[in-house]
Amino acid sequence: MVDIDDREDRLDRFLAEGGYEAVWFARPNAFAWLTGGSNRVDSAADVGDAAAGYLGDGEWTVVTNNIEAERIAAEELPAELSMSVAADDWYETDLAGSVAARSPTPAAADFDVPGLDSVDPTRLRLRLGDDDLAAYADLGREVALATETVCRELHPGDTEHEVAAGIRISLAGRNIEAPVVLVGGSERAPAYRHPTPTDAALGDYALVIVTARRGGLHASCTRTVAFDPPEWLAERHRAAQRVETAALAATREAAGRDDGTAGDVFDAIRGAYAEEGYEGEWRAHHQGGATGYAGREWFATPDSDAPVAEEAAYAWNPTVQGAKSEDTAYVTGDTVEVLTDSGRWPTDTVEAGGLTLQRPAILEN
């Protein structure tokens, strides 16, 4: 369920500030943010098969082709809103041409349309509405449950491919897609920060890393399972937990200001690595950032001016060689709420930057 009034308020302000008559969204995550539905046929495509257009004062239209029009109207658009659907024959023009032919000008779009300006929807959708948060809480809990259910059944002889397949099936049973499933056993997790699954056996321990999606929202989490863990794993895992907690503390602080930026949080992350005795470790892997209607709405980098918004979701994912700590959290200027928390995984109490959180512990199978 999408709060259409909230979307219209944000888009009316955007049109007024930019002097536009219309704005169009065809990238799947933006289409989902606007409508709650999907315009995907090819899951690998950057642009979907329909564009949602807002023309101000509550007027909406969706443009697509004759193949998809009836289905999208019946299954992908909010019933409480009268959205007209316009379609061209698939062989006559492409989506950009259909939008260009119908849009008043000046206008903007999140994909290439002749004669229209470009819009980045990230700043429009960073702050989550109440309906977004309710859907996110359900998604986060289910992603954690699906991932952890598989993790509890792992054995040293399982291959990374088998684990990844199990995760995808577990998620699919909950109507959740999995754009990212990484599995690293004891041979590959210390060697690669992104252990794409292979036929290698897990061995002594495993990192299971997931970014999953439903209704356009993305939830990320990492879980660690140990059978005969290397002696360094517990210390590195604890360090990653503290860096992640420091990142969330800095996010809360930055969100409480009008001028908080990703660069501010990154400063805290670098300081936390140094405090843990791993100065410079951040260079080996990105640290995450804002999430929501994208796996990451932005990635934090040194000196980044990307805004840290209140009432938004963040997924920080610090790594210390062979170890990682990651969950998705909803952050305001006062609170941090972990969304990918099943309530069924062992946790450690971690304090950093004035914030105390329960972070996922290593599960010993």
HELIX and SHEET records of a PDB file:
HELIX    1   1 ILE A    4  GLY A   18  1                                  15    
HELIX    2   2 PRO A   28  THR A   35  1                                   8    
HELIX    3   3 ALA A   69  GLU A   75  1                                   7    
HELIX    4   4 LEU A   95  ARG A  102  1                                   8    
HELIX    5   5 THR A  122  ARG A  125  1                                   4    
HELIX    6   6 ASP A  130  CYS A  151  1                                  22    
HELIX    7   7 GLU A  160  ALA A  172  1                                  13    
HELIX    8   8 LEU A  233  ALA A  255  1                                  23    
HELIX    9   9 ALA A  262  GLU A  275  1                                  14    
HELIX   10  10 GLU A  281  ALA A  284  5                                   4    
SHEET    1   A 6 SER A  84  ASP A  88  0                                        
SHEET    2   A 6 TRP A  60  ASN A  65  1                                        
SHEET    3   A 6 ALA A  50  TYR A  54 -1                                        
SHEET    4   A 6 ALA A  22  PHE A  25 -1                                        
SHEET    5   A 6 ALA A 107  ALA A 109  1                                        
SHEET    6   A 6 ASP A 117  SER A 118  1                                        
SHEET    1   B 4 GLU A 177  GLY A 185  0                                        
SHEET    2   B 4 TYR A 205  ARG A 214 -1                                        
SHEET    3   B 4 LEU A 217  ALA A 226 -1                                        
SHEET    4   B 4 LEU A 363  GLU A 364  1                                        
SHEET    1   C 5 TRP A 298  PHE A 299  0                                        
SHEET    2   C 5 GLY A 288  THR A 291 -1                                        
SHEET    3   C 5 ALA A 312  TRP A 316 -1                                        
SHEET    4   C 5 ALA A 329  VAL A 331 -1                                        
SHEET    5   C 5 VAL A 336  VAL A 338 -1                                        
SHEET    1   D 2 THR A 319  VAL A 320  0                                        
SHEET    2   D 2 ALA A 323  LYS A 324 -1                                        
SHEET    1   E 2 THR A 347  ALA A 352  0                                        
SHEET    2   E 2 LEU A 355  PRO A 360 -1                                        
END                                                                             
